[in-house]
């Protein structure tokens, strides 16, 4: 059985920039959105 695991990090607007920068630096992963809750909602709407 294949298992697909994914999750998202979303932060209040005033914390998102700093939090996403730290996560990106530590993980080596480039974020696919800005890390805000509103940005996540926009991303989900675009994706359908």
NUKE-646646 format. One record per atom (N, C-alpha, C): x, y, z; residue in one letter; residue number from 1; atom name. Coordinates in steps of 0.05 Angstrom, whole numbers, plus 32768, in hexadecimal, padded with zeros to 4 digits. Layout:
<recs>
(rec (X Y Z) 'A' NUM 'CA') ...
</recs>
This chain:
<recs>
(rec (8011 7FE8 8000) 'X' 1 'N') (rec (8000 8000 8000) 'X' 1 'CA') (rec (8012 8019 8000) 'X' 1 'C') (rec (800C 802B 7FEE) 'X' 2 'N') (rec (801B 8045 7FED) 'X' 2 'CA') (rec (800E 8058 8001) 'X' 2 'C') (rec (801F 8067 800E) 'X' 3 'N') (rec (8015 807B 8021) 'X' 3 'CA') (rec (801F 8096 8017) 'X' 3 'C') (rec (800D 80A9 8014) 'X' 4 'N') (rec (8015 80C4 800D) 'X' 4 'CA') (rec (800F 80D6 8025) 'X' 4 'C') (rec (8024 80E3 802D) 'X' 5 'N') (rec (8022 80F5 8045) 'X' 5 'CA') (rec (8029 8111 803D) 'X' 5 'C') (rec (8017 8123 8043) 'X' 6 'N') (rec (801E 8140 803E) 'X' 6 'CA') (rec (8010 8150 8054) 'X' 6 'C') (rec (801B 8167 8058) 'X' 7 'N') (rec (800F 817A 806B) 'X' 7 'CA') (rec (8018 8196 8063) 'X' 7 'C') (rec (800D 81A9 8071) 'X' 8 'N') (rec (8012 81C5 806B) 'X' 8 'CA') (rec (8019 81D4 8085) 'X' 8 'C') (rec (802A 81E7 8082) 'X' 9 'N') (rec (8030 81FA 8098) 'X' 9 'CA') (rec (8022 8214 8091) 'X' 9 'C') (rec (8011 821E 80A2) 'X' 10 'N') (rec (8004 8238 809E) 'X' 10 'CA') (rec (8005 8248 80B8) 'X' 10 'C') (rec (800B 8261 80B5) 'X' 11 'N') (rec (8010 8272 80CC) 'X' 11 'CA') (rec (8000 828C 80CA) 'X' 11 'C') (rec (7FFB 8299 80E0) 'X' 12 'N') (rec (7FEF 82B4 80DF) 'X' 12 'CA') (rec (8000 82C6 80CF) 'X' 12 'C') (rec (7FF4 82DA 80C2) 'X' 13 'N') (rec (8002 82EB 80AF) 'X' 13 'CA') (rec (801B 82F8 80BB) 'X' 13 'C') (rec (801A 8300 80D5) 'X' 14 'N') (rec (8031 830D 80E1) 'X' 14 'CA') (rec (8049 82FB 80E7) 'X' 14 'C') (rec (8044 82E1 80E6) 'X' 15 'N') (rec (805A 82CE 80EC) 'X' 15 'CA') (rec (8063 82BE 80D4) 'X' 15 'C') (rec (8053 82BE 80BF) 'X' 16 'N') (rec (8058 82AC 80A8) 'X' 16 'CA') (rec (8073 82B0 809B) 'X' 16 'C') (rec (807B 82C8 8095) 'X' 17 'N') (rec (8094 82CD 8086) 'X' 17 'CA') (rec (80AC 82C1 8095) 'X' 17 'C') (rec (80AE 82C8 80AF) 'X' 18 'N') (rec (80C4 82BE 80BF) 'X' 18 'CA') (rec (80C3 82A0 80C2) 'X' 18 'C') (rec (80AC 8295 80C7) 'X' 19 'N') (rec (80A9 8278 80CB) 'X' 19 'CA') (rec (80B0 8269 80B2) 'X' 19 'C') (rec (80A6 8272 809B) 'X' 20 'N') (rec (80AC 8264 8082) 'X' 20 'CA') (rec (80C9 8265 807B) 'X' 20 'C') (rec (80D6 827C 8080) 'X' 21 'N') (rec (80F2 827F 807B) 'X' 21 'CA') (rec (8102 826A 808C) 'X' 21 'C') (rec (80FB 8268 80A5) 'X' 22 'N') (rec (8109 8255 80B7) 'X' 22 'CA') (rec (8104 8238 80AE) 'X' 22 'C') (rec (80EB 8231 80A7) 'X' 23 'N') (rec (80E5 8216 809E) 'X' 23 'CA') (rec (80F5 8210 8084) 'X' 23 'C') (rec (80F5 8223 8072) 'X' 24 'N') (rec (8103 821F 8059) 'X' 24 'CA') (rec (8121 821B 805D) 'X' 24 'C') (rec (812D 822B 806E) 'X' 25 'N') (rec (814A 8229 8073) 'X' 25 'CA') (rec (8150 820E 8080) 'X' 25 'C') (rec (8140 8206 8093) 'X' 26 'N') (rec (8146 81ED 80A1) 'X' 26 'CA') (rec (8141 81D4 8091) 'X' 26 'C') (rec (812D 81D5 807F) 'X' 27 'N') (rec (8125 81BD 8070) 'X' 27 'CA') (rec (8131 81BC 8055) 'X' 27 'C') (rec (8139 81D3 804A) 'X' 28 'N') (rec (8144 81D4 802F) 'X' 28 'CA') (rec (812E 81D2 801A) 'X' 28 'C') (rec (8115 81D6 8022) 'X' 29 'N') (rec (80FE 81D5 8010) 'X' 29 'CA') (rec (80F4 81F1 800A) 'X' 29 'C') (rec (80F0 81F7 7FF1) 'X' 30 'N') (rec (80E6 8211 7FE9) 'X' 30 'CA') (rec (80C7 8211 7FEC) 'X' 30 'C') (rec (80BC 8223 7FFB) 'X' 31 'N') (rec (809F 8224 8000) 'X' 31 'CA') (rec (8090 8228 7FE6) 'X' 31 'C') (rec (8078 821C 7FE4) 'X' 32 'N') (rec (8068 8220 7FCC) 'X' 32 'CA') (rec (8053 8236 7FCF) 'X' 32 'C') (rec (8052 8242 7FE7) 'X' 33 'N') (rec (8041 8259 7FEB) 'X' 33 'CA') (rec (804C 8269 8003) 'X' 33 'C') (rec (803F 827F 800A) 'X' 34 'N') (rec (804B 8292 801D) 'X' 34 'CA') (rec (8049 828A 803B) 'X' 34 'C') (rec (803B 8275 8041) 'X' 35 'N') (rec (8039 826B 805C) 'X' 35 'CA') (rec (8022 8277 806D) 'X' 35 'C') (rec (8013 828A 8061) 'X' 36 'N') (rec (7FFD 8296 8070) 'X' 36 'CA') (rec (7FE4 8285 806C) 'X' 36 'C') (rec (7FD2 8288 807F) 'X' 37 'N') (rec (7FB9 8279 807C) 'X' 37 'CA') (rec (7FA9 8283 8064) 'X' 37 'C') (rec (7FA9 829D 805F) 'X' 38 'N') (rec (7F9C 82A8 8048) 'X' 38 'CA') (rec (7FA9 829F 802E) 'X' 38 'C') (rec (7FC4 829D 802E) 'X' 39 'N') (rec (7FD3 8293 8017) 'X' 39 'CA') (rec (7FCC 8276 8012) 'X' 39 'C') (rec (7FC9 8266 8026) 'X' 40 'N') (rec (7FC1 824A 8023) 'X' 40 'CA') (rec (7FA5 8248 8017) 'X' 40 'C') (rec (7F93 8258 8020) 'X' 41 'N') (rec (7F78 8258 8014) 'X' 41 'CA') (rec (7F79 825F 7FF7) 'X' 41 'C') (rec (7F89 8274 7FEF) 'X' 42 'N') (rec (7F8B 827B 7FD3) 'X' 42 'CA') (rec (7F97 8264 7FC3) 'X' 42 'C') (rec (7FAB 8257 7FCD) 'X' 43 'N') (rec (7FB8 8241 7FC0) 'X' 43 'CA') (rec (7FA4 822A 7FBB) 'X' 43 'C') (rec (7F94 8225 7FCF) 'X' 44 'N') (rec (7F80 8210 7FCD) 'X' 44 'CA') (rec (7F6A 8217 7FB8) 'X' 44 'C') (rec (7F62 8230 7FB8) 'X' 45 'N') (rec (7F4E 8239 7FA4) 'X' 45 'CA') (rec (7F59 8236 7F88) 'X' 45 'C') (rec (7F72 823D 7F83) 'X' 46 'N') (rec (7F7F 823B 7F69) 'X' 46 'CA') (rec (7F80 821E 7F60) 'X' 46 'C') (rec (7F86 820C 7F73) 'X' 47 'N') (rec (7F8A 81F0 7F6D) 'X' 47 'CA') (rec (7F6F 81E2 7F68) 'X' 47 'C') (rec (7F59 81EE 7F72) 'X' 48 'N') (rec (7F3F 81E2 7F6E) 'X' 48 'CA') (rec (7F38 81D0 7F84) 'X' 48 'C') 
</recs>
